[in-house]
Amino acid sequence: MRFRFCGDLDCPDWVLAEISTLAKISSVKMKLLCAQVLKDLLGEGIDYQKITKLTSDAKFEIGDVKASIAVLSFILSNAAKHNVDGESLSSELQQLGLPKEHATGLCKSYEDKQTALQEKLKDCSLRLNKLDSVSWRVDYTLSSSELKEVNEPLIHIKFNIRNVDTGKLEPTVMSVSADKFRVLLTELRQAQAMMNSLN
């Protein structure tokens, strides 16, 4: 069976397995658990002590707690990603075996934060690392122990790339012959011309 919150694919087996775990807690605690997971998905952090308290009366082990957080993260983020409305999500979760009260609580929390969650997911997707700086130097080898005359330039290029997730600079170094550098430069100019034509 295909589900919209799974991108019109079958529901993963691990999600099916964890839905029975979610059914062990009350619907009120399920809604509070969803609120914590949504806070985490929105980048506000998660209160693990609160989650432990919420799941303590269901006698959840640490693995069950982690699995519950993972399955709720999967359901909520995929529902937002595939723009599933709360009513459809509730219906699909009930088809998978989640009790109606639990599905209603989850979907109420989801509907309240759906727009914010979709905006956060858009901000986090299709992000590319940024080129911070480029440095280069040319070494001209006149001769070597192998050959009397080489007379060949070698270009060393260092790209400092800023990782958008960590903010750290990551150097990438390469050395190319003069011929390969000319090809690289020509292709980069062609790529720039194509990008400029799209504006």
N, C-alpha and C positions, 0 to 999 in steps of 0.2 A: 504494500500500500504506500502511496506517495503522500507526503505532507508538505504544505506550503512553507512552514517554518524551517524545513530541511532543504529548501530550494527545489521543491517538487521532486525530491528523491525519497528513498526509503529512510526510515528513522534508524540511526546507528544502534547496534545491539547494546552498547554500553549505556545509552540513554534509556532504552527500554528497561534495562536491569536496575538503573538508579531511580526510576519513577516509583518503583515499589518501596524504595528506601524513603523517598519523600512522603509517601502516604502514611508513614509511621508517626509523623508529627502532626499536631493539630493545625487546622486551617489558619488560625490566628497567628501561630508561630511561623507558619509557612509564609504568610504575608510579610512578617517582620524579617524573616530570612531573605526574602526577595528584595526588601528595601536595602539590606546590607550589601547584597550582591550588586544591585543597581548602583549604589554609591561607589563600589569598586570599579564597575564598568565605566562610570562617569569620571573616574580619576580622583575621587574624593577619599579613597582608602577604605579599608574594611576593618571592622572591630571584631577581631577573632574571639575576644573574651565574651562579647555579647552573643556571638554565634554559638559558642560552647554552652552558654547558659540556656539559649533557646532549644538546643538539641539534647540537653542533659536528661530530661525526663523520658525521652524516647530511648535512652541507653545507647546513644550513638557512640561508636568507637571513633578514634581520630580518622581512620580511613573512610568511615561513613560520612563524617563531617566534610572532609575534602571532596568526596564524591558528590555530595549534595551541592556544594558550592560550584563544582565543575559543571554539573548537569544544569543548574539554574543559569549559570553564565552562558552555556551553550544555547539553551532555549531562548533566553532573553535577547542575546546578541544576534542570533540567527533570525529571530522573529523581526527584530528591527531592521536587520540587513535586507530581508526579503519583503519588508513593508507589509507584514501581516497584521490585520486588525485584531483587536482583543477578542471579539466574538469568535472569529475563526480559530484563533490560537486556543481558546478555551475548549472549543469543540474537538480540535485535534488532540489536545492533551487528554481529554476524557476518553477518546478512542484508544489512546495508548494505556489507559488504566489509571490515570490520576483521578481521585475522587472529585466530584463536581465542586464542592466547597473549596478545595485546594486550588483547582483550576481557576475558579472565580477570583480568589484572593491574589493569585499570581497575575492574572490578566488585569486586575484593577491597578496593581502596582506598575505593571508594564505600560498600560494606557496613560497613566499619570506622567511617566518619564519617556514615553516613546519618542517624541520630537527631540528632546535633549540627547537621548541615546543615539538617535540617527545622526545628529550633528556631530557628536563625539566620534562616532565611527567614521564619518566622512573626513574629519580632521586627522584621523589616524591612518587613513588608507591612502595608497598611491603617493607616499612621501618618498622623495629621493634625497640621497646624501648630496651635500652642496660642495662644489669646488671652492676651496678657500684661497689657494694660491698655487702658482706654478713656478718652479725654478729650473734652470737648465744650465748646462755647460757643455763645451765641445772639447774633446781630447783629440789631438791630431798625432797619430803614431807615425813616426818617420821610419823606424826600423825596429826589429826585435831579434831575439836570439834565434828565432826560427827562420826569419827572412831578412835579407839585407835591406831591401826597400819595401815598405808597406805603403806609406803615403795615403793613409785612409783615415778620415775623420770618424769619430764615434760620438754620438750625441747622447748625453745622460739627461733624462727628464725626471723631475720629482713633482708629483701631484700631491698637495696636501688637501685631503678630503675631510670635511666635517660631517661626522655621523649625526643625523637628525635626532636619533633616539638618545644617544649619550652626550652629545655636544662635544665629544673629543675629536681632535685632529688625528687622522690616520694617514700616514705617508705611504704613497705608492711610487716605487722607483722603477724606471725601465731604461734600458740602453739599446739604442738602435743605430744601424749604419745610416750613412747619408742618404742612400737610395730609399731605404724604408722610411726614413723621416720625411722625405719629399712626398712619398705616397700618403703617409699619415696626414701631413699638412694639407694636401690636396683634398683628401676625403673629409677632413674636418671643415675646410672651407665650403665644400659642397653641402655638408650637413647644415652648416650655419645659413647658407643661402636658402636651403629648403625651409628651415625654421622661420627665417625672416619673411619668406613668401606666405607663410600661414597667418601672419599677423594682419 
